[in-house]
Amino acid sequence: MRKATPRDPRIDVVETLSLTELTMFCDTNADWVVTLVEHGVVAPVTRTAPEWEFTPTHIARARKAARLMRDLGLNVAGVALVLDLIEERDALARKLAVMGMAD
Amino acid sequence: MTDTAHYQALGIPKNASADDIKRAYRKMARKYHPDVNTSAEADAKFKAAGNAYEVLSDPEKRAAYDRYGADWDQPRPDPAQDPRWQGGAAFDERDINPDMFRSFFGDRFGGGGGGPPDQHARVEIALEDAIKGAKRTLSFQTPQMDNTGRITLQSRTIDVTIPKGIRPGQQLRLRGQGTGGGDLLIEVSFAPHPIYNIEGRDLYVTLPVTPWEAALGGKVKMPTPTGAVDLTIPQNARQGQKLRLRGRGLPGTQKGDLYAVLQIVNPPRLNAKTRDLYQQLAKEQGFNPRANLGV
């Protein structure tokens, strides 16, 4: 776990998580993370490193995927589609806001 | 005693069938899942639907709820099953909420690795909070066992300082602030921003410009999270051209950049004067943007 210099001595900001740390963080196993990587839901910093490292953007996506799969009974392909569609929807909402048409 | 809050949470009548309940719950879960729906009331509605489903999907719990209402799970003497007359231990199934057990024992024994377990929480902040830093008070419900062996939820609050320059998906580890002395890991997510799109430490803003501003170049006003600035547009700028303002993204040791993505916008109405000017341009310009299309 790589960390940034803490400003508040009680708080660490987590920069990246290793594959093992990510599986613990998502309360899951390495196979599940590998499946997410195969479906392009998350991607490690480099695929060739001895142990995969994940940046915050991908840690957040993995957590989101874990929650959606658990709460809505989705499989990995379904959750990959949902996450892509949510990103598209948010991008469209921003476009509407720029055009002054947001609700 | 009648209480219909759980039925209302799922939007179903009191005589709904088990299938209706399952269907209604799935629909509510899809619609109000906090990862899908970012509106303010979604989280509460999702939780209410989950609580309702937990009770109504179990025929025994549902019957108790229909009979006793909101406090259906309180122990009450049942003359027909007085434990004193049956021998054995007094034990009322309704005392145990399976979810509490799971999180209580799951956290304790399933955590992997030694030491006290880590606890997780989420906090949603605005982009402005990441730029200026912010303070948040989080409240938690922690399962605690009292001296009679009953598990109750205890509320506690923690003040968290969100450091300046935090990025979406980063976690804050608060040492020793979790249940039982473990660490508390807080996942930071950003509320969708109406103007800026956040990618890593960089911010993107779509900046509308008129055709003549794009053609002539020059200074236009653009928003930044810390206030409007003048942006110099190059002559003959393209639709979709990206202009970078170095260091105007998220703050931190490695500052992010702010990108303006140009979007050429025509005025909603042409007045006579503008029309004349465009006609003059049309006469004198021989440029054919469709040459590549063979027409």
HADDOCK unambig.tbl for C-alpha pairs under 7 A between the chains (distance, minus, plus):
assign (segid A and resid 10 and name CA) (segid B and resid 174 and name CA) 5.99 0.50 0.50
assign (segid A and resid 10 and name CA) (segid B and resid 175 and name CA) 6.15 0.50 0.50
assign (segid A and resid 11 and name CA) (segid B and resid 172 and name CA) 6.28 0.50 0.50
assign (segid A and resid 11 and name CA) (segid B and resid 173 and name CA) 5.61 0.50 0.50
assign (segid A and resid 11 and name CA) (segid B and resid 174 and name CA) 5.05 0.50 0.50
assign (segid A and resid 11 and name CA) (segid B and resid 175 and name CA) 6.87 0.50 0.50
assign (segid A and resid 12 and name CA) (segid B and resid 172 and name CA) 5.69 0.50 0.50
assign (segid A and resid 12 and name CA) (segid B and resid 173 and name CA) 5.16 0.50 0.50
assign (segid A and resid 12 and name CA) (segid B and resid 174 and name CA) 6.93 0.50 0.50
assign (segid A and resid 13 and name CA) (segid B and resid 170 and name CA) 6.89 0.50 0.50
assign (segid A and resid 13 and name CA) (segid B and resid 171 and name CA) 5.90 0.50 0.50
assign (segid A and resid 13 and name CA) (segid B and resid 172 and name CA) 4.86 0.50 0.50
assign (segid A and resid 13 and name CA) (segid B and resid 173 and name CA) 6.51 0.50 0.50
assign (segid A and resid 14 and name CA) (segid B and resid 170 and name CA) 6.02 0.50 0.50
assign (segid A and resid 14 and name CA) (segid B and resid 171 and name CA) 5.23 0.50 0.50
assign (segid A and resid 14 and name CA) (segid B and resid 172 and name CA) 6.23 0.50 0.50
assign (segid A and resid 15 and name CA) (segid B and resid 170 and name CA) 6.55 0.50 0.50
assign (segid A and resid 56 and name CA) (segid B and resid 168 and name CA) 6.77 0.50 0.50
assign (segid A and resid 56 and name CA) (segid B and resid 169 and name CA) 4.56 0.50 0.50
assign (segid A and resid 56 and name CA) (segid B and resid 170 and name CA) 4.87 0.50 0.50
assign (segid A and resid 57 and name CA) (segid B and resid 168 and name CA) 6.38 0.50 0.50
assign (segid A and resid 57 and name CA) (segid B and resid 169 and name CA) 5.24 0.50 0.50
assign (segid A and resid 57 and name CA) (segid B and resid 200 and name CA) 6.88 0.50 0.50
assign (segid A and resid 59 and name CA) (segid B and resid 169 and name CA) 6.28 0.50 0.50
assign (segid A and resid 60 and name CA) (segid B and resid 169 and name CA) 4.48 0.50 0.50
assign (segid A and resid 64 and name CA) (segid B and resid 35 and name CA) 6.62 0.50 0.50
assign (segid A and resid 72 and name CA) (segid B and resid 29 and name CA) 6.70 0.50 0.50
assign (segid A and resid 72 and name CA) (segid B and resid 30 and name CA) 6.62 0.50 0.50
assign (segid A and resid 86 and name CA) (segid B and resid 36 and name CA) 6.86 0.50 0.50
assign (segid A and resid 94 and name CA) (segid B and resid 194 and name CA) 5.47 0.50 0.50
assign (segid A and resid 94 and name CA) (segid B and resid 195 and name CA) 6.38 0.50 0.50
assign (segid A and resid 97 and name CA) (segid B and resid 194 and name CA) 5.75 0.50 0.50
assign (segid A and resid 98 and name CA) (segid B and resid 195 and name CA) 6.58 0.50 0.50
